[in-house]
C-alpha cells in the first residue's frame, strides 16, 4: 500500500517552490570520519561495503540521522525502494534536525513520484543547512520535471559549487556546459571513480563518443531548413488486419527513401529498422543501446547521420537517427517521436487522421525561443540543452486550461487516478497499443490475476509475466475511462531509467479517441474527445 498520498502540481506553489535560501540556522554538524568513509564507499560504487559501514554507524549511534540518510541512498541506488523509505523515515524520526535525513527522504519521495512531498523535504533540509548540495539537486530535478529550466540550471550550478565531487551532482552539472566543455569534463568524469552501474556507464561512454564525432564537423548540426509558420499533414493508420487499428504514423523521407514511421509520443527522435536504414544509406557513427518494454534488457543499436529528413513541408538536415542492430518488435520501418516537432505546438487529431503544427505562444517581452529539434535518446540529456539559454515555462492565457505534465526528457507523465486511488504518474504513449498499469498500482484498487495467453512485446522483446486487473477506471486531466481487464506488468525498468515511478501507460486504445495538443516547451497537454468527422 502507498504510505501517504502524493499531491501534485496544484500544491507545489504552496510549498515554497521559489522560496529564498535565507534561513535562520544553527551551524551544520561536523561530519565524523566513519560517515566520511561510508560516503566515499557509496560514491565509488562499493555499495555493499557502504551499506555495511552505515549500518555499523547506526549500531553504535541509533540516533544518527545522517547514517540513516546514507543507508537510504545506498538502498535507493540498489532499487530497494521500500527499504530505502524505511531507512529515510527512521532517520527523520530519530534526528529531526538532520538536514541529510530530510533530503534523503525527499529523494525517496521523488523516486516514488510523490513530487510535492519531495519538495517539502528538500525545503526542510535547506532550512536546516542552506548549503546542502543534495537538497539543491533535488529541487533542480523537480524544477526540471515541471519545465522550470532556468531555475533548474541555477540550482544545479549552485549544488556543484557546494559539492563538486558528488557523482550524481556531476552528471547533472555536465548538461549545463557547452559541447566543448562537456567533452572534456565527461572524459575527466569517466576516467575517475564513480558509482554508475554498467548500463549508465555504457550510455555515457556512447554519448561521449558521439559528442566527439559531432565535434569533428561542428557546422553539421541538426536544423530545420524550412520554416513554415504552421503545417498540416495527414496521419497514416497502422493496421494489423482489416479491423485492428493499433497505431498512427507519418510519411517520412530519409535521404530520399520513402517510408511510414509510427508516430510515438513515448519515443524520442527517430529510430529506424536495420533494413530500412541500410536502404537509406545510414552508416554507423557510434554503437549504443536502446531499451523499452520487454524483458531482454537493453538492445544493440547504432547512431548514424541522416543528411535529409522530410516530413510534409518540413525538412531537417544533418540529424542523428538511431538504428536497431537487430530485428525488434517494431511493426513498421521505425518510430518517430512527436518531440521531433517540439518547436511547434503539436496537435494530434487522431480520430480525424491529421496532425497540425502551429506557433508556440510568444513569451511576454521576449522573442519566442527556438529550441533545437529532438535527436535520438542517446543525445537526450534529460535536461536543459547546452546549446541555448535555459528558460522557465510560460503558460499563456489561451492555454490556462491545459494540463501540466511532468516531463522527463521526451517522456510526458500525467497524474492519473486508478479508481478511487490517489494520482500516480502515467506515460502518454501513442506507441503503446493498449492502456497498461503496474501490478503494484493495480493491486491498490482491484484484483490482479495472471494471464498466460496474452503476448506483450516491445523494443526490448517479450514481457514474460503478464497480468490483468479486473476493472479499473482511469481518471486523467478532465476525463475518465472505464477499463475492463486492463493489462498489467512490471514497469520497474522504465521507472529506474526515468528516475521516478511510472505506474502505467495511457495507450492507443484511449488516445485514438482524442484530439491531443502538446506543448513540449512548457510541459502542457490538452485533451479533447473528438469523434471522427463523417464525410458525405
C-alpha positions in Angstrom: 0.0 0.0 0.0 1.1 3.6 -0.5 2.2 5.0 2.8 0.9 8.5 2.0 -0.9 10.1 -0.9 1.0 12.2 -3.4 -0.1 15.7 -4.1 0.8 17.2 -7.5 1.3 20.4 -9.4 -1.5 22.5 -7.8 0.1 22.1 -4.4 3.7 22.8 -5.4 3.3 26.5 -5.3 2.2 26.3 -1.7 5.4 24.5 -0.7 7.8 27.4 -1.2 8.7 26.4 -4.7 10.6 29.6 -5.3 11.5 30.2 -1.6 14.6 32.2 -0.7 17.6 30.4 0.6 17.9 32.8 3.6 17.0 30.7 6.6 17.9 31.2 10.2 20.0 28.2 11.1 22.3 26.5 13.5 25.8 25.7 12.3 25.9 22.4 10.4 27.2 19.5 12.4 30.7 18.4 11.6 30.9 15.0 9.9 32.7 12.2 11.6 35.4 10.1 10.0 33.1 6.9 9.8 30.4 8.9 7.9 33.0 10.3 5.5 34.4 6.8 4.9 30.9 5.4 4.3 30.0 8.2 1.9 33.3 7.6 0.0 32.4 3.9 -0.4 29.0 4.9 -1.8 30.4 7.4 -4.2 32.9 5.0 -5.6 30.3 2.3 -6.2 31.1 0.0 -3.4 27.5 -0.3 -2.4 27.6 -3.4 -0.2 30.6 -2.1 1.8 28.9 1.3 2.1 25.7 -0.3 3.4 27.6 -2.2 6.0 29.5 0.9 7.0 26.3 2.9 7.5 24.7 0.1 9.4 27.7 -0.2 11.7 27.4 3.6 12.5 23.7 3.1 13.3 24.5 0.2 15.6 26.9 2.5 17.6 24.6 5.6 17.3 21.0 4.7 16.7 20.1 8.4 16.6 22.4 9.2 13.7 20.1 10.7 11.1 23.0 11.2 8.7 23.8 7.5 8.8 20.2 6.6 8.1 20.3 9.0 5.2 23.4 7.3 3.8 21.8 3.9 4.2 18.6 5.1 2.4 20.7 6.4 -0.6 22.6 3.1 -0.9 19.3 1.2 -0.9 17.8 3.6 -3.4 20.8 3.1 -5.7 20.2 -0.7 -5.4 16.5 -0.1 -6.3 15.3 -1.3 -2.9 12.7 1.4 -2.7 10.6 0.1 0.3 13.7 -0.5 2.4 15.1 2.9 1.4 11.9 4.6 2.5 12.0 2.8 5.9 15.6 3.9 6.5 14.9 7.6 5.5 11.8 7.8 7.7 13.7 6.3 10.6 16.4 8.9 10.1 13.9 11.8 10.3 12.2 10.2 13.3 15.5 9.7 15.2 17.1 13.0 14.3 14.5 15.6 13.1 17.3 18.2 12.9 19.4 16.2 10.4 19.2 18.1 7.1 20.5 15.0 5.3 17.8 12.7 6.7 15.1 15.1 5.3 16.9 15.3 2.0 17.3 11.5 1.7 13.5 11.2 2.4 12.9 13.7 -0.3 15.0 11.6 -2.7 12.9 8.5 -1.9 9.7 10.5 -2.3 10.8 11.8 -5.7 11.7 8.2 -6.8 8.2 7.1 -5.7 6.6 10.1 -7.7 5.5 11.9 -4.5 6.7 15.1 -6.0 5.2 17.6 -3.6 6.3 15.6 -0.6 9.8 15.5 -2.0 9.8 19.3 -2.5 8.7 19.7 1.2 11.6 17.6 2.4 14.2 19.4 0.3 13.0 22.7 1.6 13.1 21.4 5.1 16.7 20.3 4.6 17.7 23.7 3.3 16.1 25.4 6.3 18.5 23.4 8.5 21.5 23.8 6.2 21.2 26.1 3.2 24.5 24.7 1.7 23.1 21.1 1.4 24.1 20.3 -2.2 21.8 17.3 -2.4 18.8 19.4 -1.4 19.7 21.8 -4.2 20.0 19.0 -6.7 16.6 17.6 -5.5 14.9 20.9 -6.1 16.6 21.2 -9.5 15.2 17.8 -10.5 11.7 19.0 -9.5 12.1 22.3 -11.4 13.2 20.4 -14.5 10.3 18.0 -14.4 7.8 20.9 -14.5 9.7 22.7 -17.2 11.3 25.4 -15.0 14.6 25.0 -16.8 16.2 28.3 -15.7 15.6 27.5 -12.1 16.8 24.0 -12.6 20.0 25.3 -14.2 20.7 27.7 -11.4 20.2 25.2 -8.7 22.4 22.5 -10.4 25.2 25.1 -10.8 24.9 26.0 -7.1 24.8 22.4 -6.0 28.0 21.7 -8.0 29.7 24.7 -6.4 29.0 23.4 -2.9 29.9 19.7 -3.6 31.7 19.2 -7.0 32.7 15.6 -6.0 29.2 14.1 -5.7 28.8 11.9 -8.8 25.1 12.4 -9.1 25.6 16.2 -9.0 28.4 16.0 -11.5 26.3 14.1 -14.0 23.5 16.7 -13.9 26.0 19.5 -14.0 27.5 18.2 -17.2 24.3 19.1 -19.0 24.8 22.8 -18.2 28.1 23.0 -20.1 28.9 23.9 -23.7 29.6 20.9 -26.0 33.3 21.5 -25.9 33.4 21.8 -22.1 31.1 18.8 -21.8 33.5 16.6 -23.7 36.5 17.4 -21.5 34.5 17.2 -18.3 32.8 13.9 -19.2 36.2 12.5 -20.1 37.5 13.5 -16.7 34.5 12.1 -15.0 34.7 8.7 -16.8 38.4 8.4 -16.0 37.7 8.7 -12.3 35.9 6.5 -9.8 32.1 6.8 -9.6 29.1 4.8 -8.7 27.4 4.3 -12.1 26.1 0.8 -13.0 27.0 -0.9 -16.2 24.1 0.5 -18.2 24.7 4.1 -17.1 28.4 3.8 -17.8 27.8 2.4 -21.3 25.3 5.1 -22.1 27.7 7.9 -21.0 30.6 6.3 -23.0 28.5 6.1 -26.1 27.3 9.7 -25.6 31.0 10.8 -25.3 31.9 9.1 -28.5 29.0 10.8 -30.3 29.9 14.2 -28.9 33.5 13.7 -30.3 32.2 12.6 -33.7 29.9 15.7 -33.9 32.8 18.0 -32.8 34.7 16.9 -36.0 32.1 18.7 -38.1 30.6 21.4 -35.9 28.8 23.0 -38.8 26.7 19.9 -39.3 24.1 20.5 -36.6 20.6 19.2 -36.8 18.5 22.0 -38.1 15.1 22.7 -39.7 15.9 24.2 -43.1 12.3 25.0 -44.0 10.5 27.4 -41.6 6.8 27.2 -42.2 4.8 29.2 -39.6 2.4 26.3 -39.4 2.0 22.9 -41.1 -0.7 20.3 -41.6 -0.1 16.7 -42.6 -2.1 13.6 -42.7 -1.8 10.9 -40.1 -1.4 7.3 -41.5 -3.4 4.5 -39.9 -1.3 1.5 -38.9 -3.5 -1.6 -39.3 -2.9 -5.2 -38.3 -5.6 -6.9 -40.4 -8.8 -5.3 -41.7 -10.2 -4.4 -38.4 -7.3 -3.9 -36.0 -6.2 -0.2 -35.8 -3.2 -0.3 -33.5 -1.3 3.0 -34.2 -0.6 6.0 -36.2 2.2 7.2 -38.5 3.7 9.8 -40.8 5.0 9.6 -44.3 8.7 10.4 -43.9 11.5 10.6 -46.4 15.0 9.8 -45.1 17.8 10.5 -47.6 15.2 10.4 -50.4 13.9 7.0 -49.3 10.2 7.0 -48.5 8.6 5.1 -45.7 5.9 5.3 -43.0 7.2 5.7 -39.4 5.0 5.0 -36.4 4.3 8.3 -34.6 5.1 7.7 -30.9 4.7 10.2 -28.1 6.6 7.7 -25.9 9.7 7.8 -28.1 12.3 10.4 -28.9 13.8 11.4 -32.3 13.9 8.7 -35.0 14.5 5.0 -34.6 14.9 3.0 -37.8 14.8 -0.7 -38.6 18.2 -2.0 -39.8 16.7 -3.0 -43.2 15.3 0.5 -43.9 18.4 2.2 -42.5 20.6 0.3 -45.0 18.3 1.3 -47.9 18.6 5.0 -46.7 22.3 4.8 -46.6 22.6 5.3 -42.8 26.0 4.1 -41.6 27.1 3.7 -38.0 28.9 6.5 -36.3 28.6 5.2 -32.7 27.4 2.0 -31.3 24.8 2.3 -28.4 22.0 0.6 -26.6 18.2 1.1 -26.7 15.6 -0.1 -24.3 11.9 -0.1 -23.7 9.1 -2.5 -22.8 10.3 -6.1 -22.7 12.4 -8.4 -20.6 15.5 -8.7 -22.7 17.1 -5.5 -21.3 19.0 -3.1 -23.5 19.3 -4.0 -27.2 22.2 -3.2 -29.5 21.8 -0.1 -31.7 23.9 2.4 -33.5 23.6 6.1 -34.3 24.1 7.5 -37.8 23.7 10.7 -39.7 20.7 11.5 -42.0 21.6 14.2 -44.4 17.9 15.0 -45.0 14.6 14.1 -43.3 11.5 15.4 -45.0 8.1 15.3 -43.3 5.4 17.1 -45.2 6.5 20.7 -45.7 9.3 20.3 -43.1 12.9 19.3 -43.9 15.5 18.6 -41.3 19.2 18.3 -42.3 22.2 16.7 -40.6 20.3 15.0 -37.9 21.2 11.9 -36.0 19.0 8.9 -36.1 19.2 5.7 -34.1 19.1 2.2 -35.7 18.3 -1.1 -34.1 21.1 -3.5 -35.0 18.7 -6.5 -34.7 15.1 -7.1 -35.7 12.9 -5.8 -32.9 9.2 -5.8 -32.2 8.7 -2.8 -34.4 5.6 -3.1 -36.5 7.0 -0.7 -39.1 10.2 0.6 -40.6 10.7 2.6 -37.4 9.4 5.2 -35.0 9.3 8.9 -35.0 8.9 10.7 -31.6 6.4 13.6 -31.5 9.2 15.6 -29.9 10.8 16.0 -33.3 8.3 18.9 -33.7 8.9 20.4 -30.3 9.5 23.9 -31.7 5.7 23.9 -32.5 2.5 23.4 -30.7 1.7 19.8 -31.8 -1.9 18.8 -32.3 -2.6 15.2 -33.0 -6.2 14.8 -34.1 -6.2 11.0 -34.2 -9.9 10.5 -34.9 -9.7 12.6 -38.0 -6.2 11.4 -39.0 -4.4 14.7 -39.2 -1.5 16.5 -37.4 -1.3 20.3 -37.1 1.8 22.3 -36.2 1.2 25.9 -35.0 3.4 28.5 -33.4 4.1 28.3 -29.7 2.8 31.3 -27.8 5.4 34.1 -27.6 6.8 34.8 -24.2 6.0 38.2 -22.8 8.5 40.9 -23.7 10.8 38.3 -25.3 11.1 36.6 -28.7 9.9 33.1 -28.9 12.6 30.5 -28.1 13.9 28.3 -30.9 15.0 25.0 -29.2 16.9 22.6 -31.4 15.0 19.7 -32.8 15.0 16.4 -30.9 17.6 13.8 -31.7 17.8 10.1 -30.6 17.7 9.2 -27.0 21.4 8.8 -26.7 21.6 12.6 -27.3 18.9 13.3 -24.9 20.4 14.8 -21.7 17.0 14.7 -20.0 17.7 18.3 -19.0 18.5 21.7 -20.3 20.1 21.7 -23.7 23.6 23.1 -23.7 23.2 25.0 -26.9 20.6 27.5 -25.9 19.9 29.6 -22.8 17.5 27.8 -20.5 14.2 29.4 -19.8 11.3 28.6 -17.5 7.9 27.6 -18.8 5.3 30.1 -19.8 1.6 29.3 -19.5 -0.2 31.6 -22.0 -3.7 32.8 -21.1 -5.0 30.8 -24.0 -3.5 27.6 -22.5 -4.7 28.1 -18.9 -6.9 25.1 -19.1 -4.2 22.8 -20.4 -3.0 20.1 -18.0 0.5 20.4 -16.6 2.6 17.3 -17.1 5.8 16.1 -15.6 8.5 15.9 -18.3 11.4 13.6 -18.1 13.3 14.0 -21.3 10.8 13.1 -24.1 8.5 11.3 -21.6 5.3 13.1 -20.7 3.9 11.8 -17.4 0.4 12.9 -16.4 -1.2 12.4 -12.9 -3.7 9.6 -13.3 -6.1 8.1 -10.7 -7.0 4.5 -10.9 -10.5 4.1 -9.5 -10.6 5.9 -6.1 -6.8 5.9 -5.7 -4.7 9.0 -5.3 -3.0 10.1 -8.5 0.1 8.2 -9.9 2.1 9.1 -12.9 1.2 7.6 -16.3 3.1 7.9 -19.6 1.2 9.4 -22.5 2.2 6.9 -25.3 0.6 6.6 -28.7 3.1 3.8 -29.4 1.6 1.5 -26.8 -1.3 -0.5 -28.3 -3.3 -0.5 -25.1 -3.5 1.1 -21.6 -1.1 -0.5 -19.2 -0.7 -0.5 -15.4 1.9 -1.8 -13.0 0.7 -4.7 -10.8 1.5 -2.6 -7.7 -0.7 0.3 -8.7 -3.5 -2.1 -9.8 -3.5 -4.1 -6.6 -4.3 -0.9 -4.6 -7.8 -0.8 -6.1 -8.7 -4.1 -7.8 -7.8 -7.8 -8.2 -4.9 -8.8 -10.3 -4.7 -12.2 -12.0 -2.0 -13.9 -14.1 -2.5 -14.0 -17.8 -0.7 -16.9 -19.6 -2.3 -16.2 -23.0 -1.7 -12.6 -23.8 1.6 -11.7 -25.5 3.1 -8.3 -24.8 6.1 -7.3 -26.9 8.2 -4.1 -27.0 11.5 -2.8 -28.2 13.2 -5.0 -25.6 11.4 -8.2 -26.5 8.6 -10.1 -24.9 7.3 -9.5 -21.4 7.4 -12.8 -19.5 4.9 -12.2 -16.7 1.6 -10.5 -17.8 -1.3 -9.9 -15.5 -4.8 -8.5 -15.9 -6.5 -6.1 -13.5 -10.2 -6.9 -13.1 -11.7 -3.4 -13.5 -10.0 0.0 -13.4 -11.4 3.4 -14.1 -8.6 5.7 -15.3 -9.1 9.4 -14.5 -6.7 12.0 -16.0 -6.9 15.6 -16.9 -10.7 16.1 -17.0 -11.6 12.7 -18.4 -12.3 9.2 -17.1 -12.3 5.9 -19.0 -13.6 2.6 -17.8 -11.3 -0.3 -18.5 -12.2 -4.0 -18.3 -9.3 -6.4 -17.9 -6.5 -3.8 -18.3 -3.1 -5.3 -18.9 -0.6 -5.2 -16.1 3.1 -6.0 -15.9 6.3 -4.8 -14.2 7.3 -1.3 -15.3 10.3 -1.1 -12.9 12.9 -0.9 -15.6 11.2 2.2 -17.1 10.8 3.7 -13.7 14.5 3.2 -12.9 15.5 4.8 -16.2 13.2 7.7 -15.7 14.2 8.3 -12.1 10.6 8.4 -10.8 7.8 5.8 -10.5 5.9 5.3 -13.8 2.7 3.5 -12.7 1.1 3.0 -16.1 0.6 4.0 -19.7 -2.2 5.8 -21.4 -2.1 3.9 -24.7 -3.6 4.0 -28.2 -6.9 2.4 -27.2 -7.6 5.5 -25.3 -5.7 8.2 -27.2 -7.3 7.2 -30.5 -10.5 8.9 -29.3 -8.7 12.1 -28.5 -7.6 15.3 -30.2 -4.4 15.9 -28.2 -2.3 19.1 -28.2 1.2 19.1 -26.8 3.4 22.0 -25.8 6.8 20.3 -25.2 8.5 23.6 -24.3 6.2 24.4 -21.4 5.2 20.9 -20.3 1.5 21.3 -21.2 -1.0 18.9 -22.8 -4.7 19.3 -23.7 -7.1 16.5 -24.4 -10.4 16.9 -26.3 -12.7 14.0 -27.0 -13.2 14.0 -30.8 -15.5 11.8 -32.8 -14.3 11.3 -36.4 -15.8 13.7 -39.0 -18.3 12.0 -41.2 -17.6 12.7 -44.8 -20.7 12.7 -47.1 
